[in-house]
Amino acid sequence: MATKIYRQTVIGLNQPWTLLASEHGISQLIYPPHLASVAGLDQAITDNEHMIEDRSLFVEFGIIDLLEQYFAGLPVSFDKVPLDLKGTPFQQSVWMALSQIPHGETWTYKQLANTIGKPSAIRAVGTAIGHNPVPIVLPCHRVVGSNGTLTGFRGGLQMKKDILALEGVTHMEAIGHERFQF
């Protein structure tokens, strides 16, 4: 029997963010909707007929209130939100390390590589961050280049700048590598 996939949409930064989950936890946070294929989702998963709209599951996980508070500019912790993420052990270690970056702060890719005990894996850390299935929840937007510039972000550098501004980080310029919008 196939795993049931649940979907719910919340509005943040004046656009829809689509949450996907299993009964075990949140598995994806997709923005904007046309990036579903870029986020690595199989088309069969994103088709409406294969999804279950069930707000109550997301309320139970606590994610809707937290995202609404976050998009209102309030600092929140997603630590208690159950996650059901698929990825390699290395990716999982990078994704979990993202949750250690405090609200309103930024770390470099090098700092994150050091945090997971892989100081020479800076590029691999960047690649793993690019596959983060739950941005905001695991705050990949808080990772910047070692020269202090914004670098690749799935929604583009302006979105990364806007998300950081919600956290009070307003000194960052979107002058990094726009070509790494994935």
Order of alpha helices (4+ residues) and beta strands (2+ residues): beta-beta-beta-alpha-beta-alpha-alpha-alpha-beta-alpha-alpha-beta-alpha
